[in-house]
Amino acid sequence: MSLFPHHAGFLASLKNSAINETTKFIVLFLYLSVWFSALVFLSNSILRANELPLLNLSLALVKAALCAKFMLVGQSLFPMALGQGRPIFWILMRHSVVYLVIVLALSFFEAGLEGLFHHKPFFESLLNFEKGDPYRLAATSFIYWLIILPYLVFVGIREELGYSEVSRILFGATDATALKAPDSETNTQRK
């Protein structure tokens, strides 16, 4: 018997929220880690560097973790207003630009940290992000946007159809209880 029986529901809800947010974070972190690591390997191969870029891979994982956290905070502060008979295309485009700004800001910060590791001034390294080349910055922005957009499409479809239906479509799960939804208490199927 609990000393505070009226708090049991609150504690269970808090535990479920923590598990759901952690699950969302892990999924987004893994998704971004794959992309950012692939970009590190691509740039390493373009530069014809033969060594394994451990520092750059480490920074890619840190950036993936930070981006995942900031994107999840962005989702809670700036939720997608789906449903209500409106098409999700423009909603997704607007959100993708907001998240692109988040990723670019963290990339600038990463450039500053990388400069510190190489004993260069932090702000000078910030200004040298993408070698200060606007064309290269535009190309990087476009790649980051292409990384973010599929994730947002997935989130939007999951919110519209419900977690169980998306799981059934993607993974063939026929039993709705077989897969635990990361946001099951708040995510109901919309009609």
C-alpha angles and dihedrals in degrees: 000000000000121000089223107036093170089061094054093086091047092050092048090050091048091050092049091048091050092049092047094049091046091051092049090048093050093049093048092043092053092046093050093041091058092050098044092045090050089052091051091052091046094051090045091053092047089053089047091231111165099197123087107258096229096161092049092046090050091050089047090056092047090049090049090052093047093045091048092051095045092045091052090049087048090052091053094045096039105029121187109255097217128168123031089114094289121132113247096220098091092039090055092046092052092048092046090057092050092050091044089058089051092051093046092049090052090046090055088050090049090053089054092050092047088053090053090053088054091048094252126132113274097230093045088054090050090055090049093057106139087003089289089283112143091203091054091045090052091050091049091047091052092050092048090049089052088053094049099043099066090050091052091046089053091049091047094049091046090053092047099044101027130246096272094054094047090048090050092050096045103034104020093242108166097179109073090202093052091079121047111223115229089222101025098140093056102028114084125167112262124218 
